Amino acid sequence: MAKAQVKALSTVLVTGASSGIGAALARCFARDGYRLVLVARSAGRLRALAERLTAEAGVPALPMPADLARADAAEKLAAALHRRRLPIDVLVNNAGVLESGSFTGIAPQRHRQIIDLNVAALTAMLAQFVPAMVRRGRGRVLNVASVAAFQPVPTLATYAATKAFVLSLSESLAEELRATGVTVTALCPGITATPMLDREVAAHARLAQLPGLLVGDVDEVAAEGYRACMAGETIVVPGAVNQAATLVTRAAPRWLVRRAGGLIARRAR
């Protein structure tokens, strides 16, 4: 997309915006003067963030609380924005949930919840907002995947599978939409210091022993994702350690990657 077209983008919708990578990405866009639509379940945190971004960056920030795991949530959100005559130029699909543990130890309904949010909701958001971008001939999409998308991850089986879906879908759409003026970027962070990690550490104390080198800074991850999105890159993996790990998993035989993942998971528990 030409530089003049990039500057023409004005409104960014960020899901999962109330904390973590979503909030950090919202700050990146606010600093560059983009109008924001912030979506998450937590109405209180969402309103507080919107007020803070408006005060700090001087940009309009509209909080729109929604549970995107509901089957009709994306459709209702799109309809509400249409009534406001507020087209979305950049869609940031960040909302997601993680649950670690043995597959058989996680309740069936929890597996369904992970898939509903990480896969079904993300796909529904794309289906609602990307067609209008294509009609206008410009737009950006940033889908937040994970380094877990590149290999099977025992004890994160369903989560990793959902992120593999996000990566595959992002790559497919990036090619489908080539020359339309709309780009699709998959942000694949590793372990990142967010409230999600804090919850996992509280549930699994051994995670607190992770070397600092393996834990990414949330603002640095967001900045790298923002840069790649605006540049129209298809895949971005923040951090040298994560980049090296993805290269190894791509080059190694799948049986070896699978066995290594199982060994690491067993030792971590």
N, C-alpha and C positions, 0 to 999 in steps of 0.2 A: 504494500500500500504506500502511495506517495506521501511525502512529509506533510503536504497541505491537507491531505485527507485525514491523517492522524490528528492534526490540530482541530479538525472539524468535529471530532468525537466529543461528546459533552456529558452524557449520563451513564454512570456505571452502577450496575446492580451487583451487590456482593451478598452471597448467601453464607450462613454460618458466621455472620459478621460481628457477633457480640463479644468474641474473645479470640485469643490465639492467632493463627495465621490469617483468618478472615479480618479481624480488627486491624492487624498490621498492614494487610493489603489495602484496606479502606484508607488508612493513614497515607499510604503511598499515593493513591489517586487524589486524595484531598490536597496534599501538598502541591500537586501539579494543577490544581484548579478545576478538577472534575466535579460535577454535581453527583451526589450519591443517593442511591436507594439501598437501604440496609435491611437485610432479612435475617431473622433468627427466631427461635421460640421465645427467648427471654425478653419480654417487652421492656422491663426496667433497665436492663443493661444496654439494650439497643437504643433506648431514648437517651440514656446518659452518654453513650458514644456519639450519637448524632449531635447532641448539644455541644460536646467537647470539640468535635471536628469543625463544626460551624464557627465556634468561638476562636479556635486556633488557626484555621485555614481560611475562614471567611467564605466557605462554600455552602450551598444548601445541602442538607442531609436529611432525607426522609426515612424515618424508621417505619418498617412494615412488618410487625410480628406475624409469623406464620409457622406452622408445623409442616415442613415440606414432605414429611413421610406420609402425609395424608394423600390419598389418590387424586383428589381434585385441587390440591394446594397450588400447583403451578398454574393451572388454568385460571383459578380465581385471582391469583396475583397478576397475571397478564391482563385479565379483564379490568382489574382495579387501576392498573397503570394506563390502560387504554382510555378509561374514563377520564383520567387526569391529563390526557394528551401528552404523555411522557414516554417517548420512545427510548428503548435501551440500546445504547451504542456499544457498551462493553458488558459482557456477562461473565461474572466470576463465580464459578461453581465450587464453593469451598465447603459447604455443609457436609458433614460426614460423622460417622461414629465408629469407634473401635472397641472391640471386646477381645481380650486375650484369655487363653486357657485351652484346655483340651476340647476338641470338637464335641465329644460326648458329654462333657461337663457343662456345656452352655445350653440353656433352655431353648427348645425349638422356636419359640416366639422371638427370642433374642436374635437368632440367626435371620429370621424374617425381617426384623426391624433394621438390621445392618444392611440387608439387601434393599429394603424399601427406600432407605435414605441414600445410601452410597451409589446405588445403581438406578432404581426406578425414578427417584426424584430428580437426579441429575439429568437423566435422559428426557424426562418430561420438561424440565426447564429449557433444555436445548431445543426441543420440539416446539415450544411456545415462542421462543425469542429469536432463534437463528433465521427462520424464514423471512422475517421482516428485515433483518440485517441484509440478507441477500437481495431482497427487493430494492433496498436503498443503495446497494452497491458498496457498503462499507460496514465494518464492525470488527470486534475482537472478542474472542472467547478464551478464558483461562480456566481450565479444569484442574483442580487440585487432586493429583493421584498420590503416589508414594513410591519410594524405592522398593517397597514390597510388591509393586506391580511386576517386577522383573524376574521374580522367582517364587516358587512355593515357600510358604513360611509356616511350618508346624507351630501350633498354639496360636497362630493368627490366620488360620486357614480361610475362614469366610471373609475376613477383612481383606487379606491379600488378594483373594479371588475377585473381590469387588473392585479393587484398585487396578488389577490387570484388565478388567472390563473398561474402566475409565481410560486407561492408557491406549488400549486397542481402539476404542471408539474415537478418541481424540485424534489418533493418527489417521484413521479412516476418513474422518470429516475434514482433516487438514488437506487431504488429497482431493476429496470430493469438491471442496470449496475453493480450490486453487483457481485463481483468475477471476473470482467473484468479488474481490475486495474484502472478503471476510477471512480472517485467520483464526486458527485454533491452536492453543498451546497447552501442553500438559506439564504441570509443575510436579516434580517428583522429589519431595523432600525426604530426608532420612528422619531419624529421631530428632524431635525439635522440642525445645523448652516451652511448653504450652500447658494450660490447665488440663488438657487430655493426658499428657504425660504425668502430671502430678497425680491424677486419679489412678493411673496404672501403677505408679510407684507406691501409692498408699495401699493398693491391693496386693502388690507383689514386691516385697521389700528389697529383694535382690537387684531390682532395677535401679535402686539408688546407688549401686556400686558401679554403674556405667562410667567409663572414663569420660572426662569432659570433652575430649577430642571427638567423641561420637555423638555429642548432643549439640545440635545446631541452634544458633540464635534466631529467634522468631523474626526479628526485624531484618536480619540479613537474608533469611529465606524469602521473606515477602519482597524485599527489594530486588532480589534476583528474579523472582517470578514476575514482578511488574516490568522489569527491563525486558525480559524475554517476550512477554505478552505484547508490549508496545513495538518490539522489533519483529513480531510475527514469526518467532521461532516455534518449532513444533514440539520439541521436548527440552526441558531444562532440569538438570539434576544439581541442586546447590551443594557445594562442598566437595573438596578434593577426595576425601575418604569415600563419600557416597559415589562419586564418579568412578573411582577405581573399582569399587565393589560391583557396580553395574556392568562394567567392562568385563570383569572376571566371570560373572554369572552368565553373561552372553556368550563368552568364549568357551566355557567349560561344558562338558557333557551334562545333560539334564540329570542323569542318575547321580552324578557326583554333587551337583548343586543341591539336589533333594536330600541326599544323605548328610551332607555338611549342615544343611539347615536343621535336620532332625537332631544331629549331635549337639549343635549349639543350643537348641530349644531344651533338650533334656538336661543339659548342664546348668541352664539358667533357672531351672525350677527346683 
